[in-house]
Amino acid sequence: MLRKSSDTVRECYRLAVEAREFALREIDPVRKAAFFKAEDRWIMLAQSRELTESLSDFSSEVRRFLGKR
């Protein structure tokens, strides 16, 4: 079942977009690279949070299922 992303996940993705926008506007190559790295980190954090939330949901469903037996 698909579920709506949490506020935390959406915020991580929003910050990733913001970092990319900064990178694309940046002239200095060192700062540009830093913004692209920040984008990657925000995306990794969002994906990590999504996985954690998904596992938590799955775990709750398993407990609910086993409790009905």
C-alpha positions, 0 to 999 in steps of 0.5 A: 500500500502506498502512503503519503510521505511524512513532513520530515521526508518532504522537508528533506526533499525540499532542502535537496531541491534548494541545495541544487538550485544554489549549486546551479546558480553558484559560480565558484566550483568548490562551493558548487560542489559543496551544494551538490554534495548537500543535495545528495546528503538530503536525498540520502536522508529522505530515502533513509527516513522513507525506509525507516517509516516503511519498516515501522509500518510493516512491523506494525502490520505484522504485530496487528496480524499476529495479534488477531491469531 
